[in-house]
Amino acid sequence: MADNLKGIVLMTLAMFGLALSDMFVKLASGVLPPAQIILLVGGGTTLVYAAGALAFGMPLFSRAFFRPVILLRTFAEAVAGVSMMTAIALVPLSTVTAIMQSNPLLVTMGAALFLSEKVGWRRWLAIAVGLVAMLMIVRPGGSDYDATVLIAVVAACALSARDLATRAAPGSIPSLVLAAWGFAGSLLGGAVLMAFGPGAAPVEGVTLVYLIAAVAVTALGYYALTASVRVGQLSTVAPFRYTRLVFAMAIAVTVFAERPDGWTIAGSLLIVASGVYTFLRERRIARAMATPEGAGPV
């Protein structure tokens, strides 16, 4: 039986941990280039998940790794890791986090386009509203437009591709192994970026503390995220993913003295509203499909 309260608590803790991870990455980016942060944080997190998999007797290597869907997932994770950490380093944290909240909407759209899942006009409308809200945040062509914000858009799309590939991945591959492979993929992306970057900088003092903290809260955050959807009903706990926006905005204002403008705030609220509606709609459809009359429109 699902324990929704426990799932909600775990999801909220996961989002708090991932918001802290973004904070530590941005703090470290004041000293280190993004490529070096990707290598260090990605490498540390890969070791944590690999050690966890081995501790539970899970093989880290198998022929399943070479299945197209797993290779696609690893590639998407690599692109997501590189673009996400680069965006955090170069773009205001509040803006990056707001754009990332479009992930559930992009996943729903991708599932309809590539996995043949049925999506009715109401959810398509919610997706359209969410995409318009993203444009409100990015504001291409505006007087204060900064093209670096597109890196965050790439990260959101890559994370959505990763989630879609995860849905299609064989259930026989443990989550810890998938996570280890995914973060290992980000190492490759970081290495390529490092080859064309300014080179490594010394890691010492408080910067080392930031990196260790980033690895710790990232690993714990993803573990809590996985646990939340396993102990609670997905349709109930998933909307609490948006607490990450609350935590990130608080961190952006208090730690980095950011002041999100009205367009960013309005776009963020629209994305959250669209995403929550999509979750609630999917929950209603799941209940309807469980009844003999559940073959109606979605």
N, C-alpha and C positions, 0 to 999 in steps of 0.2 A: 504493500500500500504506500502511495506517495506521501511524503512528509513535506507539504508545501511550505510550512513556516521555516523549517530547516533549510529548504531549498532557497527561499527568499533571503535568509540571513547569509547563506554562503554566496549567493550571487552578488549581494551588496558588498560583502567583504572582498569578493573577487574584483569588483569594479574599483573599490577603494585601493586595493593593492596595485592594480594596473595604472590608476591615476598617479599613485606614488612613483611607479616605475617611470612614467613619462616625466615626472618632476626631476628625478635623479638623472635621467638621460639629458634633459635640458640643462641642468646645472653642470654636468660634466662637459657639455658641448661648449661651454665658455672657455675651456682649456684644450680639449681634444677635438680633432676633426671627426666628422660623422662616421667615416669609414672605420676609424680605429675603435670608436664606441661600438659599432656594429660587431666588429670582430671580438671585442672583449666581452660585451654583454651576451652576444649570441653564442660565443664559445662557452662561457660560463654556464648559461642556461642549458645548452646542449649536454654538457657534462652532468648537470643535475638530473636531467630527465634520463640520460643513458644509465647513470648509476641507479636511479629508481627502477628502471626496466630490468636491469641485471639483478637487482636485489629481489625482485619478484620472479626471477627465473624466466624472463621474457627474452627471446633471441633478438639481437639488434639487427641482424642481417638475414635476409631470406630472398628467395626469388620474387616474392611479392613486391619487393622494392622496385622492380623493373616493369611493373604493370603501368600502362600509360596514365591511368588516373592517379597513381601515386607519384609518378614523375611530374605530372602536371601540378599536383598539390605541393610538392617540394619546390618547384619553380615559382609557383605563386607565393609561397612562404618567403622565398628568397627576395622576390621583388617587393613584397610587403614589408619585410624587415628593413631593407635598404631605404625604401621610400619613406616609411614611417619615421625611422630615427633621423633621417635627413630633414624631414618636414619639421619634426620637433625641434631640431637644432636651428632651423632658419625661419620658421613661421611662428607667430604667437600661439602659445599652447591652447588658449581658448578657441582659436580658429581651427586648429588641427582637430581638436576633440569634437567640435561641432560637426565638422565634415565627416568624421568617422562614425557618427551616429546614423549615417545613411546606410550603413552596412546591412542591417536587416531588410531594408527595402530593396537594396541591390540584389540580395540573396533571393528574395521572393521573385524579382523580375528574372533573374538568371535561371531559377528553377522552372519558371514557365517557358523560357526560351530554349533551354538546353536539356532539361530533365523531363519535359512533357508534363509538368504538374499543372493542374487546372487552376487558373486564376481568373476570377470574375471581374466585372467592370468596376466594382466598388474598390477592390484592392489595386486595380490598375490606376484608378483615380488617386488613391492614396500614394502610390508610387510616383505619379506625375507631380503631385503636390510636393512630395519630398525632394524630387529633382529640381523643381522650381526654387524650393527653399535653399538647396545647395548653391544654386546660381546667385541667390540673394547674399550668401556668405562670400562666395568667390568674387562676384561682381566684375566679370570680364568686360573690359572696355571702359570701366569707370575711371575717374580721375585718380583714385587712390589704389588702382589695381596693381597687384604685385604677382608676377607670373610664378614665383616660387610656391604660391599657394596650390598650384596644380600638382605639386609633389604629394600633397595630402590627398588630393582626389585620386591619384594613381594608387596610393596606399589603400584607400577605401575600396577601389575596384579589385586590387590584388587580394585583399583579405576576403572579399566576397567570392572570388574565384577559388580561394583556398577552402572556404566553407562549403562551396558546392562540390568540390572534389572530395572533401571529407564525407559528404553525404553518399557519394557514389563509391567510396572506398570499401573494400571487403571488411565485414564485421569481424573477421578473424584476426585482423591486425590490431593489437592493443593500442589504446590511446597514448600511453607513455611512449611507445615506439614511434607512433606517428609524430608526436611532439618533438622527439629527439631528431628525427629525420628532417622535420620542418625547420627547426632552428639550425641544424647543420647546413641546410640550404642557404640560410641567411649568411652563414660564414663565407660561402662561395661568392655571394653578392658583395659582401664587405671586402673580400680580397680583390675582386675586380675593381671596385671603387677606389681602394687604397692604391692600386697600381697607377691610377691616373690622378691621384690626389697629391696633397702637399707633403705626405710622409707622416710618420708617427711622431708623436710628442711624448715627453717623459710623463709617466704616471706616478704620482706621489702625493703624499699628504691627504688632504680632504677629497681630492679627485678620486683616489683609490677607494675611499669610503663610499663615495657616490656610486661607483661602479659595482662594488660588492652589494650594496643595498639594492641597486637596480636588478641584479641577478636574483637576489633573494625574493623580492616582492613580485618580480615577474613570474618566477617559478611557483610561488605560493598562490598568486592570483589566478594563473591558468589551472592549477590544481583545484582551487575552490570553484572555478567556473565549470570545470568538468564534473565535479562532485555535485554541484547545484542542480544540473539537469538530469542527474542520475537519481537523486533522492526526491526531487519534486517534479510536478507536471510541467513540461516545457512551456505550455501556454500560460501557466501561472507565473513562473519564475522569470521567463524571458523579458517581459517588460521592465524588470528591475535592472536590466543592462544600462538603462538610461541614467541610473544614479551616477554613472561614471562622469557624465556631463556636469552634474552638480559638484562632484568632488573636484573635477578638473578646473571648473570656473572659479571655485573657491581658492584653489592653489594658484591659479593664474593671477588673481587679484591680489592675494596676500603675499605670495612669494616673489612673483615677477612684476608686480605693480602694473599689470595689464588692465586696460579699460575697454572691454568689448563695446563696439558701437551698436546703435539701434538695429542696423541691418543684420549683424551677426546674432544678436539676441533674438530678433524676430525669426530669422531663418532657423535657429536652433530649436525654438519652440515649435515651429511648423514641422520640422523633421521628427521631433519627439512625438508630436500629436499624430502624424502619419504612421509612424512606426507602431505606436501603441494601438491605434485603430486596426492596423494590419494583424497584430498579434491577437486582438480580441475577435476579429473576424475569422481568423484561422481556428481559434478555439471554438467559436460557434459552429463553424463548418464541421469540425471534427465531431462535435456532439451530434449534429444532424446526420452525419454519415453513419453514426453508430445505431441509428434507428432504421426500421424497414423503409421509411419514406425518405431516406437521406440521399437520394440521388438528384436533388434539385440543383438550381444554379449556385455557383460559388462566387 
